[in-house]
Amino acid sequence: MKSIKKIILFFLIGFTSLGFSQSTEPYDMIENALAGSVTVAIYKTDVTKRPLGFRGDGASDQAYEKALDLAGAQSSGSGFIIQVNGKKYVITNAHVVEKASLDPGSIYVFSITRKKYEMKIVGGDSFYDIAVLEFVEQPGNEIQILDFKTEEPRIGEKVYAIGNPFGDYPYTVTDGIISAKNRVRGSLTGKFGFLQTSATVIWGNSGGPLIDNKGKVAGINSQIAIEPTASGEQMWLPQINFALEASIAKRLVNDIINNNGLVKRCFVGIECIQKYRWERINQRDGLWRQSDEWPVLSSVIKTS
């Protein structure tokens, strides 16, 4: 009996040790993802913004801890590198580059080694807040390519957000979980397909990747949650953040690249006019109220 107990005990210890040795730590995966992430810097805009840039002494010997010199940049954001049909592109948010000038030298990205690459806009989609940038000169193998996640994301799944919060802390990594799926974000028209995540993002993270524990891009960090308080002030909720889901982002990127910078959408080929009427609500004070009437079909778009 004692010998059997010893064998079982040895087996359990050996099994536990084996399982521990085969567990995957996130360090290598994160460093690989960092090499595929970039800082997007806008140097020329059509509407001038307050200059932003990174500040720091660059004392660290680690490349991703050194400060980036973005002196002269009008604004900045985050992004990551993908490859389509053998060509490398940078993905970011549309609002990061929407005011960038079309002049040469307007947009650059910085890799984790602080190498600077000039970019130009291929196209984008403001509805889903996504943009595709093209390298003016294609980089070599020093650039790491990231792949979109193909598996269905799961609630509770571990994720990591990479970006440049406030434009002062390049290549910051935060972790969290996928808190919910298919959240709707929108104004007049709702946009489904956003992951809610607890991985903290903030201004400057826009366009950066949300990666899973395999280093795949699960989403594009796009929005943070800000809600009004009882006193009327705005409160930032650091544990509620939103990223455009990878499956939607991948489809949009392919449309933008293969459709002259535009996203293909179904639409109803009609034009309408909104009619209004005015009603007097106070005879004495002369107050009027505008009321909507049913819209009127005005024309049909040709070839639609």
Secondary structure, DSSP 8 states (H G I E B T S, - for coil): -HHHHHHHHHHHHHHHHHHHHH---SHHHHHHHHTTEEEEEE--BSS-------------SSGGGS----TT-SEEEEEEEEEETTEEEEEE-HHHHTTB-SSTTSEEEE-TT--EEEEEEEEEETTTTEEEEEESS---TTS----B--S---TT-EEEEEE-GGGTSTTEEEEEEEEEEEEEEESSSEEEEEEEE-S---TT-TT-EEEETTS-EEEEEEEEEEEE-TTS-EEEEEEEEEEEEHHHHHHHHHHHHHTTT--------EEEE--EEEEEEETTTTEEEEEE---EEEEE-TT-
